[in-house]
């Protein structure tokens, strides 16, 4: 996975607008619309911003080829691989992911230029990238997970007719894992009826603006938003030697999610990214301890980090997971 670098107050990002709506002095919000391929995220975004003068669409960057139905900036700002790698090297991306052989990412500068003027930035984001971003700035953003019925989603993906069977299988597998991650996001919208979905998104944006006032009010009185994070360590149950342990990637945990489900979800992510077959049933949760870690003094939130040890008596399963984690962490 890829390190996310958020620069809350970049200088020199002012701009002008001819819109009749006057931006307030307060910073705007960042709304992330996330969800699997084929759920209609971009249509939902553009229909929503047509009705909300405060919202501005910030297209993600993409290195894939532009389709016939697309234009520059809708739904992506299309750039070359070389240009994208320069953006990574210069740390200009809030997050980035490689999906099906193409790079996707979000520009820090474009988002900051929008919110610093008091407008709300809204963009679609890769689900895995959004998961990592939430581990960095959980209260800086509002996340909306979009779904449709599985039958409708399969129909939309296959109707594009742009992939071979193996690519299609991988895309559908990814969709299943992405749906597992929905428990981590703020809101869920079923995009079966577009007009109703647009109304829901508009209501969510309005509610979040009011919530930001409550967060600021609480912050002034010393209260802090608390995020639950899981840190897993795997070990062989028959050998407690420190050399026979390794750490898994960090993950957040949903408010209504059990520990076993969170672990299984993480294993599925690692399995998909590494292209190795793994089974969470090979491991059992041995211990769990919790401590609170305040993340950077300038950020008004803390993380309750649960340290969880999972173990297996099968060395083959242990080594298989260790190899998969190494592949998962590679850029």
Buried (B, 14 or more C-beta within 10 A) or exposed (E): BBEBEBEEEEEEBEEEEEEEEEBEEEBBBBBBBBBBBBBBBBBBBBBBBEEBEBBBBBBBBBBBEEEEEBEEEBBBBBBEEEEBEEBBEEEBBBBBBBBEEBBBBBBBBBBBBBBBBBBBBBBBBBBBBBBBBBBBBBBBBBBBBBBBEEEBBBEBBBEEEEBEEEEBEBBBEBBEBBBBBBBBBBBBBBBEEEEEBBBBBBEBBEEBBEBBEEBEEEBEEEEBBEBBBBBBBBBBBEEEEEEBBBEBBBBBBBEEBEBEBBBBBBBBBBBBBBEBEBBBEBBBEBEEEEEEEEBEEEBBBBBBBBBBBBBBEEEEBBEBBBEBBEEBBEE
